[in-house]
Amino acid sequence: MPSQAVLSPAGDEQVYISAISLVELSFGAESYSDLATRMLRIRYLRSLQQRPVLDVTSLTASAFGILAAFMKQTGRPPKTRVNDIWIAAQAMENDDALLTANLKDFEGLPGLRECCP
């Protein structure tokens, strides 16, 4: 999906990227065996790294604990969604909406605002 299409729901709001998202995207890019595809993905990753990055803090850790416990209590195993919980916790910590193309990964998390391109 072109980056402008992904960012358009944010309007004039500042768009940040999670350090956790950068980890996932880096792993994905480096995992391609096709060199041309890998280089294309790495170039895209480098462009995203120019955005302000949200780091993990002690407040993020607290929000993560709350969200993971909620998921466990509602029958959704948190172990399979660890990175998504970290990303959601960062959005909640900063009172930001979470911009994602995968809304289903974040459905029903209390206090989280999502938007989707």
Secondary structure in CASP SS format (residue, H / E / C, confidence):
PFRMAT SS
TARGET T0000
AUTHOR 0000-0000-0000
METHOD secondary structure of the structure
MODEL  1
M C 1.00
P C 1.00
S H 1.00
Q H 1.00
A H 1.00
V H 1.00
L H 1.00
S H 1.00
P H 1.00
A H 1.00
G C 1.00
D C 1.00
E C 1.00
Q C 1.00
V C 1.00
Y C 1.00
I E 1.00
S E 1.00
A H 1.00
I H 1.00
S H 1.00
L H 1.00
V H 1.00
E H 1.00
L H 1.00
S H 1.00
F H 1.00
G H 1.00
A H 1.00
E H 1.00
S H 1.00
Y C 1.00
S C 1.00
D C 1.00
L H 1.00
A H 1.00
T H 1.00
R H 1.00
M H 1.00
L H 1.00
R H 1.00
I H 1.00
R H 1.00
Y H 1.00
L H 1.00
R H 1.00
S H 1.00
L H 1.00
Q C 1.00
Q C 1.00
R C 1.00
P C 1.00
V E 1.00
L E 1.00
D C 1.00
V C 1.00
T C 1.00
S H 1.00
L H 1.00
T H 1.00
A H 1.00
S H 1.00
A H 1.00
F H 1.00
G H 1.00
I H 1.00
L H 1.00
A H 1.00
A H 1.00
F H 1.00
M H 1.00
K H 1.00
Q H 1.00
T C 1.00
G C 1.00
R C 1.00
P C 1.00
P H 1.00
K H 1.00
T H 1.00
R H 1.00
V H 1.00
N H 1.00
D H 1.00
I H 1.00
W H 1.00
I H 1.00
A H 1.00
A H 1.00
Q H 1.00
A H 1.00
M H 1.00
E H 1.00
N C 1.00
D C 1.00
D C 1.00
A C 1.00
L E 1.00
L E 1.00
T C 1.00
A C 1.00
N C 1.00
L H 1.00
K H 1.00
D H 1.00
F H 1.00
E C 1.00
G C 1.00
L C 1.00
P C 1.00
G C 1.00
L C 1.00
R C 1.00
E E 1.00
C E 1.00
C C 1.00
P C 1.00
END
